[in-house]
């Protein structure tokens, strides 16, 4: 009787225990810059966020399809080789979230190191170093300006004047309180102001342009 009871307890424990994370391997199809499909199963790459398929970036004041190029770069990197993915989690859409490898090379890390994806700090800091190196080397999306994919999904878009074109020297800065303030040459804070387009800051060619976009002139 005692043995039967013990066996029943073990069965119940096994039934109630959370399912182990699954690994999946095989030929992969690239869906977008950070999503692949193996055996009909969608897999979101862990800890990275690539530009969306319809997303544009800016380089030399020209827009280019960085989302499309990120997907093409990943497809070229895989080049038909088998891919093995180790599940880390499941997202809200039920997709596997995993670290994936081809010939034992971490594809997640490769995407960030080549500038085709950003480190998704909200979920992991594993690839922050790779992102910083890519940014310094101006690889991929870092060769110009870009909107982080998570901000792009919330509706933020690049402006044609996001980089400094010609004589457009007015600096559109966003304060720590979220106030949009522009600085003109000769202003008290002009020289110390730095433009970070990833935060929505930008250059303007005239004060009228800055005011029309919702910025006000610095009072100093």
Buried (B, 14 or more C-beta within 10 A) or exposed (E): EEEEEEEEEEEEEEEEEEEEEEEBBEEBEBBBBBBBBBEEBBBBBBBBBBBBBEBBBBBEBEEBBBBBBBBBBBBEBBEEEEBBBBBBEBEEEEBBBBBBBBEEEBBBBBBBBBBBBBBBBEBBEBBBEBBEBBBEEEBBBBBBBBBBBBBBEEEEEBBEBBBBEEEBEBBBBBEEEEEBBBBBEEBEEBEEBEBEBBEBBBBBBEBEBBEEBEBEBBEE
